Amino acid sequence: MPDLSFNAAGQDQCFEDYVPGSVRTFGTMVVEEEEIIEFARRYDPQIFHIDPVAARKTAYGGLVASGWHTAAMAMRLIVEHYLSRVASAGSPGVDELRWLKPVRPGDKLSVRVTVLEARRSESKPDRGVVRSLVEVLNQDMAVVMSFKGVNILLCRDYPLAPNEGTEDRSGMR
């Protein structure tokens, strides 16, 4: 499969650059114990996320990151390395979110994205819809989390009308 040839920041990609079948692997984020505990205390205060000693007595045998924390870390990598800074117009959601393996302190996460589908909007021809399979990988290249994401991206080949640019182009209304 072809590899997406985006620059590191994904600054100038538009809808036309997201080609079905393209695969991109990027990023490295080290999972810190302090961040696991801090995130979990605030948003997911289950014992195996907040107490390293008590977590040893759970089915996980130790501290693990909240799945929501893993999703947030993945989102950071996606924004930094995959989504266009000039054409990204949001997302209506994700499908099939799965947490497949525990994420532990010291794990090194990266993201692999496969473009599944890219279609131009019929009602808003200045944008398109891109569906992607997102897989979060640990240092052993094991998939720890996956989901199918949907993104709205503006098109490069659709010029703005003279009065356009002041209205919101972010949705698929």
N, C-alpha and C positions, 0 to 999 in steps of 0.2 A: 504494500500500500504506500502511496506517496506520503511524504512528511510535509507538514505545513511549513513554509519558509517564512514565518513571521519573525520580526525582530523581537528582541527580548521584552520590550514593553508593549508590544501589540498596538502601537500607536496609530497606524494609518490603514489598518485592514478594514475592508467594508464587506458587505454581504457576499459579493462576488468571490472573495478570497477564501470562503469557507466551503471547501469542495468535499462532497460525499466520498467517504472512503479514506480521507486524509487522517493521519494519526500524528499526534504530537505528545511527547513526554517532556515534562519540565519541572523545575523547582526542586528545592530541598528545604525542608523545614524540620528542625529538630524539636521533638516534643519534650518540653520541660516539666518536671514534676510540680514545681511551684505554679505554673500556668494551669495544669490539670486541676489542681486543688482550688485555685482561685476561681476558675471558670465554674467548676462544679458547686462550690459554696454559693455562688450567686445564682446559678441557673439549673443545676441538676444535682441536688445534694444527697445523692445516694452514697452509702458507706464505702463502696468500692471505688468511688471517685474522689472522696474527700479525706479518707483516713488510711494512710499507708499501712499501719499496723493491723487495724481491723480488717482491711481488704485482704490480708493474707489468709483469713479464715473463710473467705467467700469462694465461690466456684471459679473465680478468676485467679486466685492464688496470689494476688497483689493488686496494686493500684492500676487502674485503667482510665483512660480518658473517656469522658462522655462522648457519645456519638455526635451530639450537637457541637461539641468542641472540635471534633474531627472535621465535621462539615464546615465549621467556621475557618479552620486552618486551610482546608482545601479551597474555600472561596477566596481566601487571600492569595493563594498561588494562582488561581484562575484569573483573578483581576490583574495580577502583576505580569502574567506571561501569556494569556490567551485572549481575553476579551479586548476588543478594540476600544481605544480611548476616544476615537472620533465617531464611531458608528454604533456603539452599543446603546440600545434604547430600552434596556430592561429585560425582564423575564416574567412570563405568566406563571412559572412554577417548574417543579421537577416531578418526575414519576419514578416509581420503582426504587426508592431509596432503600439501600440495604447496608447494614453494618455486619461485615462478614468475619472479621477477626478483631480481637482486642488491640487497642493502641496503648502502648506502655511508655513510661518515661524513658527517654533516650532513643526511642524510635526516630528514624529519619523518613519523613514522608515526601513523596513526589506525586505528581498527577499525570495520568495518561488520558487524553481526550481523543475519541474517534468520532468524526462527523458522520452521523447516520443519514441525515436528510437536510437538504437546503432547498427551500421553495420560495418563490417570490409571492408576496401577498397579492391577491386579486383585487381586494378592496383598497389597498394602500400601496400602489406600485413603487413608492419610494423606499420600501423596506422589504425585508424577507424574514422568514422564520428558519432558524437553524436548530435541528435536534441533534444532540450529541450524547454519546455514552461517556460518562466521566468515571474513571477508576482511580482511587487513591491507593498508592502502593507504599509498602514499607521498605526498609533497607534490603530485604530479601526478595524484593519484587513481588511479594504476595499482595493480593488485593485485599485491603482492609475495609473498604467502603466503596459502594458504587451507586450511581443514579443516572437517570436519563434527564438531561437538562434541555430546556427550550429557551432560546434567546431570540430577541428581535434585534435585527441589525439594519442600519440604513444602507442604501445602495449607492455606489460610487457613480453609476451611470445615469442617475436621475437628477437632473439639475433643479435647483430651487427656482420657483417662480419668483417674479419681481417682488411680490409682497410676502413671500414665504420667509421663514427664518424667525419670525416673531411668535408663531404659533407652536404648540407642542407637537413634536414629531415622534414622541416616545411610545405611543400605544398602538395597538392593532385595531382601533375602533372601527 
